[in-house]
Amino acid sequence: MANLKTKVMGIEFKNPILAASGTFGFGEEYSQIYDISILGGICSKGLTLNPKQGNKGTRLWETPMGLINSIGLQNPGVDIFIKEELPKMKSFNTIIIANLGGNTEEEYLEGISKLNNTDVDLIELNISCPNVKSGGMAFGVKSDIAHKIVSKVKKNCNKPLMVKLSPNAENISEMAIACEAAGADSISLINTVKAMAIDIKKRKPVFDNIYAGLSGPCVKPIALRMVHEVVKSVNIPVCGLGGIMSSRDVIEFIMVGATLVQIGTSNFIKPDIAVDIIDGVSEFMDIEGINSLDEIRGII
Ligand SMILES: Cc1cc2nc3c(=O)[nH]c(=O)nc-3n(C[C@H](O)[C@H](O)[C@H](O)COP(=O)(O)O)c2cc1C
């Protein structure tokens, strides 16, 4: 059987396949469906310093090839995460990634200082959430603003730092270069794509905030192109995500240079899809005579 172990940022992952933030909760529900210790890692639901109720009104809207969400970072806050969720997550015997969002610089920094003293393996800094009124994506659109926040967070962070980019950034390569210059240890992309939906009976937008975030198979070609561009622009490892539904999709992301990948919306379609994907990657490698993903990483 092919060896999928991936060592990056000083962390040993069983395989490069992680569960994406906001699509896997804190793992508990999925752990009742399959043995989630097979995953390379789990990204927590996006955390904020204080608990958040999330947005009112419709939060999820299906499209023929994707999902639009307007959750608004509903989460129990960093303190409750550390006290109640993290010990359970650590028992899942895989790498634990805390996804941290925020509205202000102070919120990010206080969140980081709390997470510094925990068993979290890696921080994924979300500067790309489109579903909160202030902050969130504001940090992820302009590269000079991203540089400022990532520099400050990195100086105060004693864990490896992965910065999650928005496809809504003005220029994705410039954004990635700015985050690398600010000290990011890796980049993950993409978060959801700004989108909208209309309820024609009500003659109104579906979401209270009008715009929300599109994910799922329809965004994969965009994600793949952006990962390709970013890999060519920076020297730090890149974690690719957006619309991954199969082992074939994972291989495509690896071929454009991703070191890690994340599975998001497809967890909602088939909750144990990670099992198929991990097996499928391994099978592909065996059939093609590939011993290590390094042999095909970034060949395009
Ligand atoms: C319901 C939902 C909630 C999400 N919440 C978060 C979040 O809290 N933090 C974050 O960084 N990304 C969040 N995302 C974005 C996903 O992690 C991922 O970047 C995006 O959905 C693209 O990948 P996919 O097409 O495989 O889902 C969320 C996505 C969905 C669908």
The ligand as an SDF file (V2000), in Angstrom:
LIG
                    3D

 31 33  0  0  0  0  0  0  0  0999 V2000
  -21.3570   25.5120    6.1150 C   0  0  0  0  0  0  0  0  0  0  0  0
  -19.9500   25.9970    5.9590 C   0  0  0  0  0  0  0  0  0  0  0  0
  -19.3100   26.6230    7.0260 C   0  0  0  0  0  0  0  0  0  0  0  0
  -17.9980   27.0710    6.8920 C   0  0  0  0  0  0  0  0  0  0  0  0
  -17.3780   27.6510    7.9690 N   0  0  0  0  0  0  0  0  0  0  0  0
  -16.0580   28.0050    7.8650 C   0  0  0  0  0  0  0  0  0  0  0  0
  -15.3590   28.5280    8.9950 C   0  0  0  0  0  0  0  0  0  0  0  0
  -15.8970   28.6440   10.0990 O   0  0  0  0  0  0  0  0  0  0  0  0
  -14.0480   28.8810    8.8270 N   0  0  0  0  0  0  0  0  0  0  0  0
  -13.4160   28.7490    7.6130 C   0  0  0  0  0  0  0  0  0  0  0  0
  -12.2240   29.0730    7.5130 O   0  0  0  0  0  0  0  0  0  0  0  0
  -14.0540   28.2390    6.5450 N   0  0  0  0  0  0  0  0  0  0  0  0
  -15.3490   27.8700    6.6340 C   0  0  0  0  0  0  0  0  0  0  0  0
  -15.9950   27.3470    5.5500 N   0  0  0  0  0  0  0  0  0  0  0  0
  -15.2730   27.2280    4.2670 C   0  0  0  0  0  0  0  0  0  0  0  0
  -14.7150   25.8210    4.0490 C   0  0  0  0  0  0  0  0  0  0  0  0
  -13.7970   25.4590    5.0430 O   0  0  0  0  0  0  0  0  0  0  0  0
  -14.0360   25.7380    2.6730 C   0  0  0  0  0  0  0  0  0  0  0  0
  -12.9810   26.6670    2.6120 O   0  0  0  0  0  0  0  0  0  0  0  0
  -14.9810   26.0230    1.5210 C   0  0  0  0  0  0  0  0  0  0  0  0
  -16.2600   25.4910    1.7670 O   0  0  0  0  0  0  0  0  0  0  0  0
  -14.4520   25.4650    0.1800 C   0  0  0  0  0  0  0  0  0  0  0  0
  -14.2530   24.0800    0.2340 O   0  0  0  0  0  0  0  0  0  0  0  0
  -15.3820   23.0020   -0.2150 P   0  0  0  0  0  0  0  0  0  0  0  0
  -15.8600   23.4320   -1.5710 O   0  0  0  0  0  0  0  0  0  0  0  0
  -14.6680   21.6910   -0.2140 O   0  0  0  0  0  0  0  0  0  0  0  0
  -16.4540   23.0920    0.8070 O   0  0  0  0  0  0  0  0  0  0  0  0
  -17.3170   26.9000    5.6620 C   0  0  0  0  0  0  0  0  0  0  0  0
  -17.9710   26.2660    4.5890 C   0  0  0  0  0  0  0  0  0  0  0  0
  -19.2630   25.8150    4.7290 C   0  0  0  0  0  0  0  0  0  0  0  0
  -19.9160   25.1220    3.5670 C   0  0  0  0  0  0  0  0  0  0  0  0
  1  2  1  0
  2  3  1  0
  2 30  2  0
  3  4  2  0
  4  5  1  0
  4 28  1  0
  5  6  2  0
  6  7  1  0
  6 13  1  0
  7  8  2  0
  7  9  1  0
  9 10  1  0
 10 11  2  0
 10 12  1  0
 12 13  2  0
 13 14  1  0
 14 15  1  0
 14 28  1  0
 15 16  1  0
 16 17  1  0
 16 18  1  0
 18 19  1  0
 18 20  1  0
 20 21  1  0
 20 22  1  0
 22 23  1  0
 23 24  1  0
 24 25  2  0
 24 26  1  0
 24 27  1  0
 28 29  2  0
 29 30  1  0
 30 31  1  0
M  END
$$$$
